[in-house]
Amino acid sequence: MTPTEQIDALGEERDTRVPVTVLTGFLGSGKTTLLNRILTEHHGMRIAVIENEFGEVGIDDALVVDAEEEIFEMNNGCICCTVRGDLIRILGALMRRRESFDRILIETTGLADPAPVAQTFFMDDEIASQLRLDAIITLADAAHILEHLDEVKPDGVENESVEQVAFADKIVLNKTDLVDEAQRHEVIRRLRAINALAEVLPARRADIDLAEVLDVHAFDLDRVLQNDPAFLTDTEHQHDSTVTSVGIDLPGELDQRKLDAWLSTLLRTRGADIFRSKGIVALAGSDRQYVFQGVHMLLEAENGREWRAQEARGNRLVFIGRNLDRAELNKSFAGCLAPARTAAKKAARRAAAGASA
């Protein structure tokens, strides 16, 4: 019996290692939505979360709900390559506080290849002795996954969407409400052509039974090695260099009409090349954050939480896509700022309204 096993009441060996779930999926597939569902469900589990962002300006930390769970951010590179050493160090630090959580959940960037992440749990002896890779859960955007699967990449450059589907233990087919029945069946057919063994779970807003994705003992190393004998060989991989991130961090308040017009024009003219857009901004005349998230030409926006009393009101945006023009994005977005006098007047009205209340 190994140190990671104990005998249960029935006399059977029980694996006592901490289970780890990896959430992967292309940009905008709904990983953070599923993460928020997991953090807010009354399941009684204590979860340590590790988040990896591709964007150069951190946004996801503000999009994750306030929860008691500890959240570790890794936004200095892609988890499957440049920051893998950071992942090992965070996992090691977590295991020194083993009693404070029951499981670990890793949300990868939408451009991550899940294979090197999975290798981490088998190629480092200390990690392997304390942590168990429970499952790789891949989210797929029903409305956009086909175009990403069909994308032609330069020689030597991997298609991350294909890799994410191929390596999944389970696939959450998200946003099924955005496609008709025929397209849904075609998407499922294509997913199963790439990975016939992974169960496909149709969903809207990641509304799945969490028992389908947590503590499911779905990752099988022997099966992986049968399909990919070189899995445990630490090989390099290459991302598409035309896909970049542009982050904008600008103080001030925005004119909402200008912002809406700017986003509408940008996504209408460049939406095919903008895989993911997200932002948290300050609108003149509003006490609440304004949060938007987009996938290609589809955009959702809503009021978020109230700005805190000592919090600097400002604007953080991230665009991830192909051949992005950093200078133009920064210049055109700056045109959405509300005139200083207008913003000052609206701030005064807010203060007066608060005083009278």
N, C-alpha and C positions, 0 to 999 in steps of 0.2 A: 504494500500500500504506500503510495506516495504522500508527501506532506500536504498535498492539495486535496486529499481524499479523507473522508471520515465514514464510519459505519453508522447508518441510520437505524431507526427502531426496528426495521424489518431485517436487519443484518446485511443490507446491501450497501455497496460503496457509493458515496455521494461526493460529487465534485464541489469543493468549497471555494473555488476561485471566483473572483468577481466577474459577473457577466458584462460584456461590452457590446453595445449595439452601435453600428455605423449607419448613419443616414447619408445617402448620397443621391445624386440626381442632377440633371443639367440645370443651368441657371433659370430660376423662376418656376421650378417644378412644384414647389410647395413644401420644401424641407422645414423652413422656419414655422410654417403653419402647423405641421405635424409636431414639431418640437414644442410649440406652445400648447397644443392639445395634451401632450404627455405631461407637461409641467403643471397643468391646471386640473387634470382628472384626479378624482379622489381614490387613488389606488394604494395609498399608504407606503409607497416606495420612496426611498431617499436617493436622489439621482444627482450625480456630478456630471456637468455638461462641459464639453470641450467644443468650442466653435472655431471654425477656420474661415476667414474671409479672403476673397481674391481682391476686393476693392481696396484702393489705397487710402480711402477715408472710411473709418469704421461706421457702419450703419446698423448692422444686425444686432448689436448689443442693445440698441434702443428699441428694436422691433420685438425682442423677446420679452414676454410678460414678466412683471415683477414676481419673483418666486423665492422660496426659501432655499432652493438649490444653489450650489456654488456654480458659477459659470466662468470658465477660463477661455480667454480670447487668444487666437493666434491669427493675426492679420498682417504678418510680414512676409507672406509667401504662400504657395500652394502646399497643402499638407502632404501631398504625395511625393514631394521632392525636396524643396529647399528647407522646409521647417520640420522634417521628419524627426530630426534630432530633438527639436523642441517638444514634439509629441512624446517622445520617450522620457524626457526630463519631467514633463507634467505628469505623466502616468506614474513615474517613480515617486514624485512628491505626493500624489494622491494616496499611494499605497502606504505611505508613512502615517496616514490618518485613516486607515482602513475602516475604523469603527464609525466614521461619520457618514457613510453612504452605503447603499445596497448594490448599486450598479452604476455604470458609466455609459454615457451617450455621447457619441462624437458626430457632429454635423460638419461634413466636409464642404469645401467650396464647390460650386457647380462645375468647375473645370478639373476636378480631381479624378484621377484614375484610382479606383478603390483597391486595386491589387497591392501596390506598395504599402498602403495603410494596413491591409490585412496581414502582410508579411511581418509587420512589426510585432505581432503577437506570437510569432513562431521562431523568429530569428534572434531574439534577445532572450537569453535563458531566464533572467530575473523576471522579465515581463511575463513570459510564458508560464512561469511557476505560480504566478499570482493572479493572472487575468485570463479569462476565457472569451474568445470571440464568439458571441452568441449568434449574430446574424448580420448580414449586410442587407439593408432595406433600401431599395432604389425607388425614388419617386419619378414618375414620368408624366409630363404635361400632355394630356390627350390632344390638345389643340395644336401643339408645335413639335412633338417628338419626332414625327416622320421626317420633317425637313432637316432636323439635326442628324438623324440616322443616315439620311441620304447625302449629307454634305460631303463633297469631295475634298480631301485634304492633300497637301503637298506630300511628296514621297518622304517617308520616315516619320511623318507626323500622325499621331494616333487620333482617332475620332473618340472623344471622351464619352459621348452619349452611348456609342456602341459598347465601349468598355464597361460603363456603368450598368447597362442592361445585362451584358454577358456575365458579369460577376455577381449579380444579385441572387440572394437566397429567396427574397420575396420582392415583388414589384407592386407598388401602390400606383395604380393608374389614376392620376388625379385630374380634376377639372373635367370630368366626363359630361358635365352639364353644358360645356361649351362646344360639344360636337354632336352630330346626329348618330343614329344607331349604326348606319353603314360605316361611318368613319371609325366609330368605336370598335366595331368588329375587325376592321382592317388594321387598326393599331394593335389590337390584341394578337392578331395573326402574325404581324411583323415581330412583336416582342417575343412570341413563342418560337418563331423561326430562329431567333438569335439565342434564346435561352428557354429550352423546352421544359426544364425541370423547375423553374421558379414559378410559384403560385402568383397569379395576377389578381390583385384586389382592387376592383373599381371603386372610385371615391369621388366625392365633391368636398372641396375644402378639407381634404385629408380626414374625413369623418369616418374612420375605420375603428373597429373594435381593437383596442390596444393589446388585447390578448393574442392578436394575430401577429404582432411584431415585437413584443417584449418577452424575453425568457422563453424563446421558441426552440432553442437548440438546433438551429437550422444550418449553421455553417459546418461543413463536412470537409476536413482537409484531405482525406483520402479521395473523395470525389473530385476535388479541385485538382489534385495531382494527376488523376487519370486523364483529365481534360487538358491539363497544362503541366507536364512533367517538370518544366523549368520554373514553376511558380516560386520556389524558395531560392531561386538565383536572383541576386540583387542586381537587376539590369537597369540601365538608364532609359528614360523615355523622353520624348520631345513634344512640347505643346505647340500649338499654332501661334507663331509669333505675330500674326496679324490681329489676333484677339488681345486687346489691352483693356486696362481700366483707367478711367478718368475720374478723379475725385475733385469735388468743389467744396470748399469750406469758406463761406463768405458771411461776414457779420451784416447786420441790418435787417430791415423788414421789407417784405415784398408786397407789391400790388397784385392782388389775386387775379384780376382780369388779365394783366400782362403775363403772369405765370401760366394761367390756363391756356392763353393763346400761344405762348412759347412752347409748352409741352405738346400741344396739339400739332403745331407745325413741325416740330422736331420729329415726333413719332410718325407723322404722316409721310414725311419726306425721307427719314433715315431709319424708320422702324425695322426694316428688314435686316439691317446691320447692327441694330442695338438689341442684344440678347436680353439684357436686364437693365432696368433703371429703378432707382429707389432713392427716396429723400425724406428728410425731416426738416421742415422750413418754418419760418416765422412770418405770419401774415399781418400786415398793418391792420389794426383794429380788432385783432382776435387775441384772446388770452390762452388759446389752446394751440398746441403744435399741429401742423398740417402735414399729414403723412401720405406719401404716394408711392406706389409700387407698379412697375410695368414689366411686361414681357412682350418684346417686339412692339406691335402697335396697340396692344391691349393695356389699358391703364386703369388702376383703381386708386381713388383718393378719399381720405376721410379725416375728420378731426381726431387728433390723438389726445393725450393727457394735457392738463394745464401746465403752462410754464411755471416753474418754481420761483419763489420770491427772489432768491439770490442767483438764479440761473441766467447766464448770458443768452439773450435771444439771438439766434443766428440760423444759418442754413447749411446743412450738410447733404450733399448729393453724390451718388455714384452711378456711373454709366459703364457697362461692360459690353464690349462688342468689337466689331471688326473695323479697322481703319478709322478710328475715332480722331477727330480734329480737336485736340485739347484747347488750343488758343481760341478757336471759334466758339466752343461750348462755354468757356469761361466768359468770353466777351458778350455773347448773346444772353447768357443767364444774368449777367450784371445789369442788363437792360430791364430786368423785371423788378429792380429795387424801387420801392416807393420813394418819392421825393422826400427829403429830410423834413421839410415843413409839414407835409401831410402826415408823415409817421409821427411827428411830435404832437400834432393836434390830436390824433387818434389815441396816442398814449395818455395825453392829458384827460381826454374824455373817459378812458378806462379808469384812470385814477380817481376822477371825480365820481364816477358811478360806484366805485368800490367804497369811497368815503361815505356817500349818502346811504349805502346799504348798511 
